[in-house]
Amino acid sequence: MLMFVVIMSTGVLVVPSITIERAEQSAWFAALLSLPVALISLGLANALGKRFPRKTLAQYCETLLGKYLGKLAAFGFLMFLFAVSIIVTREFSDYINIMLMPETPIILLNVILLVIAIYAAVKGLEVIARIAQFILPLFLGSIIIIASLALFDAKLGELLPFMEHGLVPVISGATLPATLIGQIIIVTMLFPMIRTPQKVAKAGIVALVCSGIFLTLLTVISIAAFGPKLPGDLLFPFVTLARYIKFVTVQRLEFLVVFIWVSGIVVKVSIFLYLESVAIMQIFALKNKAIIFGLLFMVHTVLATLPFSNPQETNLVLTKFWPLISFVFELVVPAGLLFIALLKGQKVVLRK
């Protein structure tokens, strides 16, 4: 439940736009194509977790690479967590600013989100997971209602011709959803905190498959409703879709998207802030949580506000630079750690 909400909270808005811009009417296949990459990330995370069931990635980096190189690798992963939560925070404030509160300063929106997310992170992992458990039925219900009502105006002929421009645009369109679903790699930090780690692989596969299916469905609906060109020019095609749905007396359902996004984003930023605090304590041997969360609040507020002047710059980072950075930490780093673990003869400790 937690991983599904983490993936879909951002995927519901950003994936259709960027994927359709690149792959047009074949974008739905690009969304589906991203799933195998994420499954590889999950497999790597699970293989490492079974060998180090009592340690997080930040801890077994030192075991495998030595003290200094290990701390450097763990610090790099911490920066990856930082980057995800900062970008997501900025996506939140851009969305609220554009769609609901155009006169509200971006920094104020960032502060509001971060205060709520840090409060949840301070309360701990179980609280964050229970929030995800509570909102999931409403989250799913909102998506299903909007998608179902949109079918009345959908034209499935817009999905043809399939792969008109070949495979390259489809692969290009698959990069962003692959990096998004690949964020399941945070399981490497969660593994020792899970009561039944033997079930991680099964639960992760369910979360990834459901996320892939829903992202594909949202992309199909966006193309069928708006055609293969327009969604790529929209910042939030799913929001636009919800806004223009009219079925009998039902209309302007964007408030459902607001609920989906705000509740899901709080969960996502909370879990990343929590894992950042855990990584900082383990890498730097710090114990004062108040200082750590205070620093996280200040760093995130500044970096989610200053570097980006508009949503287009955020999208530029997501499309041009983010896929490569993500693949390094979602695939290359865990694959390298697993390879070293195998070379050192590190055996599986956790059995079914």
C-alpha positions in Angstrom: 0.0 0.0 0.0 2.8 2.4 0.9 4.8 1.8 -2.2 1.7 2.1 -4.5 0.8 5.5 -3.0 4.5 6.6 -3.2 4.6 5.8 -6.9 1.2 6.8 -8.0 1.0 10.1 -6.1 3.4 11.7 -8.6 2.8 9.4 -11.5 -0.9 10.3 -11.8 0.1 13.9 -12.9 3.5 13.9 -14.5 3.7 10.6 -16.4 0.9 11.0 -19.0 2.2 14.5 -20.1 5.9 13.6 -20.6 5.2 10.1 -22.0 2.7 11.2 -24.5 4.9 14.1 -25.6 7.5 11.6 -26.7 5.6 8.5 -27.8 2.3 10.1 -28.8 -0.4 7.4 -29.4 2.0 4.6 -28.4 2.6 6.2 -25.0 0.5 3.7 -23.2 2.9 1.0 -24.3 5.8 3.1 -23.1 4.2 3.3 -19.6 3.8 -0.5 -19.7 7.4 -1.0 -20.9 8.7 0.7 -17.8 7.5 -2.1 -15.6 10.3 -4.6 -16.2 13.0 -2.1 -15.3 11.3 -1.5 -11.9 11.0 -5.2 -11.3 14.8 -5.5 -11.8 15.2 -2.7 -9.1 13.0 -4.7 -6.8 14.9 -7.9 -7.4 18.2 -6.2 -6.6 16.8 -4.6 -3.4 15.3 -8.0 -2.3 18.5 -9.9 -3.0 20.6 -7.4 -1.0 18.0 -7.3 1.8 18.1 -11.1 2.1 21.9 -11.0 2.6 21.7 -8.1 5.0 18.3 -8.4 6.7 19.3 -6.3 9.7 21.0 -3.5 7.8 19.9 -0.7 5.5 21.8 0.2 2.3 23.6 3.0 4.1 25.0 0.4 6.6 26.0 -2.5 4.3 27.7 0.0 1.9 30.4 0.2 4.5 30.4 -3.6 5.0 31.0 -4.2 1.3 33.1 -1.2 0.3 35.0 -0.3 3.5 34.5 2.7 5.8 35.4 5.6 3.5 34.2 4.4 0.1 31.2 2.9 1.8 30.2 6.2 3.4 30.7 7.9 0.1 28.4 5.5 -1.7 25.8 5.8 1.1 26.1 9.6 1.0 25.4 9.5 -2.8 22.2 7.5 -2.1 21.3 10.1 0.5 21.6 12.8 -2.1 19.3 10.7 -4.4 16.7 10.7 -1.6 17.2 14.4 -1.1 16.7 15.1 -4.8 13.5 13.0 -5.0 11.8 14.7 -2.1 12.9 18.2 -3.2 11.6 17.7 -6.7 8.3 16.2 -5.4 7.9 19.2 -3.0 8.3 21.6 -5.9 5.9 19.7 -8.1 3.3 20.0 -5.3 3.8 23.7 -4.9 3.7 24.3 -8.7 0.5 22.3 -9.0 -1.3 24.2 -6.1 0.0 27.5 -7.4 -1.2 27.0 -10.9 -4.4 25.2 -10.4 -5.7 26.6 -7.1 -3.7 29.5 -5.5 -2.0 31.6 -8.2 -1.3 34.5 -5.8 0.2 32.4 -3.1 4.1 32.4 -2.9 5.7 29.1 -3.8 7.8 29.2 -0.6 4.7 29.3 1.6 3.3 26.3 -0.1 6.6 24.4 0.3 6.7 25.3 4.0 3.1 24.1 4.6 3.8 20.7 2.9 7.1 20.2 4.7 5.7 21.0 8.1 3.0 18.4 7.7 5.4 15.8 6.1 8.1 16.3 8.8 5.5 15.9 11.6 4.5 12.6 10.0 8.2 11.6 9.6 8.9 12.4 13.3 6.0 10.1 14.3 7.7 7.3 12.5 7.4 4.7 9.7 4.3 2.9 11.1 2.3 6.2 11.2 3.2 7.0 7.6 2.3 3.4 6.5 -1.1 3.7 8.3 -1.8 7.0 6.5 -1.1 5.3 3.2 -3.4 2.4 4.3 -6.2 4.9 5.2 -6.1 6.9 2.0 -5.5 4.1 -0.5 -9.2 3.1 -1.0 -10.1 6.8 -1.5 -7.1 7.2 -3.7 -8.1 4.3 -5.9 -11.7 5.3 -5.9 -10.9 8.8 -7.2 -8.8 7.5 -10.1 -11.4 4.9 -11.1 -14.3 7.3 -11.0 -12.5 9.9 -13.2 -11.2 7.2 -15.6 -14.7 5.6 -15.9 -16.5 8.8 -16.5 -13.9 9.9 -19.1 -14.6 6.7 -21.1 -17.9 8.3 -22.2 -16.0 10.9 -24.3 -13.1 8.6 -25.2 -12.3 7.7 -28.8 -10.1 4.5 -28.8 -9.3 5.2 -32.4 -6.9 7.9 -31.2 -4.6 5.0 -30.0 -3.8 4.1 -33.6 -1.6 3.7 -35.6 0.5 1.8 -33.0 4.2 2.6 -33.0 3.8 4.9 -36.0 7.3 6.3 -35.5 9.1 3.1 -34.5 10.4 1.9 -31.2 12.8 4.7 -30.3 10.1 7.2 -29.2 8.4 4.5 -27.1 11.7 3.7 -25.3 12.3 7.4 -24.8 8.8 7.8 -23.4 9.3 4.9 -21.0 12.3 6.4 -19.2 10.4 8.7 -16.9 7.8 6.1 -15.7 10.6 3.6 -15.3 12.5 5.9 -13.0 9.3 6.7 -11.1 8.3 3.1 -10.6 11.9 2.3 -9.9 11.7 4.3 -6.7 10.8 1.0 -5.1 14.5 0.8 -4.5 13.9 2.6 -1.2 13.0 -0.9 0.0 16.8 -1.2 0.6 16.4 1.3 3.4 13.1 -0.1 4.7 14.1 -3.8 4.8 15.3 -4.1 8.4 12.2 -2.1 9.6 9.7 -4.5 8.1 8.1 -7.1 10.4 7.8 -9.8 7.7 10.7 -9.2 5.3 10.1 -12.5 3.7 7.0 -11.0 2.0 8.8 -8.0 0.6 9.3 -9.4 -2.9 5.6 -10.5 -3.2 4.3 -7.2 -1.9 6.7 -5.3 -4.1 5.6 -7.1 -7.2 1.9 -6.5 -6.4 2.7 -2.7 -5.9 4.7 -2.5 -9.1 2.2 -4.4 -11.3 -0.7 -2.4 -10.0 1.2 0.9 -10.5 2.2 -0.1 -14.1 -1.4 -1.0 -14.9 -2.8 2.2 -13.5 -0.2 4.4 -15.2 -1.0 2.6 -18.5 -4.7 3.1 -18.0 -4.3 6.9 -17.2 -2.2 7.3 -20.4 -4.7 5.4 -22.5 -7.6 7.6 -21.2 -5.6 10.8 -21.7 -4.9 9.9 -25.4 -8.4 8.6 -26.1 -10.0 11.8 -24.6 -7.6 14.4 -26.0 -5.8 12.8 -28.9 -2.1 12.0 -29.2 -0.8 15.6 -29.4 -2.6 17.8 -26.9 -1.7 15.9 -23.6 2.0 16.4 -24.4 1.4 20.1 -24.3 -0.5 20.1 -21.0 1.3 20.2 -17.7 -1.3 18.1 -15.9 -3.5 16.3 -18.5 -5.3 14.2 -15.9 -6.3 17.3 -14.1 -7.6 18.8 -17.3 -9.5 15.6 -18.0 -11.1 15.7 -14.6 -12.0 19.4 -15.1 -13.9 18.9 -18.3 -15.7 15.6 -17.5 -19.5 16.1 -17.8 -21.8 13.2 -17.1 -25.4 14.1 -16.4 -25.1 16.4 -13.3 -21.5 15.3 -12.6 -18.8 17.8 -13.6 -15.6 19.5 -12.6 -14.1 16.6 -10.7 -10.6 18.1 -10.4 -11.2 18.3 -6.6 -10.7 14.5 -6.7 -7.3 14.9 -8.3 -6.5 17.5 -5.7 -7.3 14.9 -3.0 -5.3 12.2 -4.8 -2.2 14.4 -5.1 -2.1 16.3 -1.8 -2.7 13.2 0.3 -0.3 11.0 -1.7 2.4 13.7 -1.8 2.2 14.0 2.0 2.9 10.3 2.3 5.7 10.3 -0.3 7.5 13.3 1.1 7.1 12.0 4.6 8.6 8.6 3.8 11.6 10.1 2.0 12.2 12.6 4.8 12.1 9.7 7.3 14.6 7.7 5.3 16.8 10.7 4.9 16.9 11.1 8.7 17.7 7.4 9.1 20.5 7.6 6.5 22.0 10.8 8.1 22.0 9.2 11.6 23.7 6.0 10.2 26.3 7.8 8.0 27.3 10.6 10.4 26.5 8.8 13.7 24.2 11.6 14.7 21.4 11.0 17.3 19.6 14.3 17.8 16.5 14.0 15.6 15.4 17.5 16.3 18.5 19.0 14.7 18.3 16.6 11.8 14.7 17.3 11.0 15.3 21.1 11.5 18.2 20.9 8.9 16.1 18.8 6.5 13.3 21.4 6.8 15.6 24.3 5.9 17.4 22.5 3.1 14.2 21.3 1.5 12.5 24.7 1.8 15.4 26.5 0.1 16.2 24.0 -2.6 12.5 23.4 -3.5 12.0 27.2 -3.9 15.1 28.8 -5.4 16.5 26.6 -8.3 13.3 26.5 -10.3 11.5 29.6 -11.5 8.6 27.9 -13.2 7.1 24.4 -13.8 8.8 24.2 -17.2 12.2 24.1 -15.5 11.1 21.3 -13.2 9.9 19.4 -16.3 13.3 20.0 -18.0 15.1 18.5 -15.1 12.7 15.5 -15.1 13.1 14.8 -18.8 16.8 15.7 -19.5 18.7 14.9 -16.3 16.6 12.9 -13.9 16.4 9.5 -15.8 20.2 9.1 -15.9 20.6 10.0 -12.2 17.7 7.7 -11.2 19.0 4.7 -13.2 22.4 5.1 -11.4 20.9 4.8 -8.0 18.0 2.5 -8.9 20.0 0.0 -10.9 23.7 0.6 -11.2 24.5 1.1 -7.5 22.4 -1.8 -6.1 23.7 -4.1 -8.9 27.3 -3.1 -8.0 26.7 -3.8 -4.3 25.1 -7.1 -5.1 28.0 -8.1 -7.4 30.5 -7.2 -4.6 28.5 -9.2 -2.1 28.5 -12.2 -4.3 32.3 -11.9 -4.9 32.8 -11.7 -1.1 30.7 -14.9 -0.7 27.9 -13.1 1.2 25.3 -15.8 1.6 21.5 -15.4 1.9 20.6 -15.1 5.6 16.8 -14.5 5.2 15.0 -17.6 4.1 11.3 -18.1 3.1 
